[in-house]
Amino acid sequence: MKYKVSIKKTEEGYSIWVPGLPGCWSQGKTEEEALENIKDAIQSYLETVELLCKN
């Protein structure tokens, strides 16, 4: 599944988040690193939501 992300350059690198998944965000020193990191953040987010819905 694909999600739209928003990315912003910061003093430390790049901040990235998924507007459709509240609280799902990450960062990276480069834009490429931030994009890779958000993939892990999305997976963790969805796994957590699934676990919470089961309980």
C-alpha positions in Angstrom: 0.0 0.0 0.0 1.3 3.5 -0.8 0.9 6.5 1.4 1.5 10.2 0.7 4.2 11.7 2.7 5.2 15.3 3.5 8.9 16.1 3.9 10.6 19.2 5.2 14.2 20.3 5.3 15.4 21.1 8.8 18.7 22.3 10.3 19.5 18.7 11.3 18.4 17.1 8.0 14.9 16.1 6.9 11.6 15.6 8.8 9.0 13.3 7.2 5.5 12.4 8.1 2.4 10.7 6.8 -0.7 13.0 6.9 -3.1 10.1 6.7 -1.5 8.3 9.7 -1.6 10.7 12.7 1.6 10.6 14.7 3.5 8.6 12.1 6.7 10.5 11.4 10.5 10.0 11.1 13.6 11.8 10.1 16.9 11.4 8.3 20.2 13.2 7.6 19.4 13.1 3.9 16.1 13.0 2.0 16.8 9.4 0.9 17.5 8.3 4.5 14.2 10.0 5.6 12.3 8.2 2.9 13.8 4.8 4.0 13.1 5.5 7.6 9.4 6.4 7.1 8.9 3.0 5.5 9.9 1.4 8.8 7.7 3.9 10.7 4.7 3.1 8.6 5.1 -0.6 9.1 5.5 -0.2 12.9 2.5 2.2 13.0 0.2 -0.3 11.1 1.4 -3.2 13.3 0.6 -1.2 16.4 -2.9 -0.3 15.1 -3.6 -3.9 14.3 -2.6 -5.1 17.7 -4.7 -2.4 19.4 -7.7 -3.3 17.3 -7.5 -6.9 18.3 -7.6 -6.1 22.0 
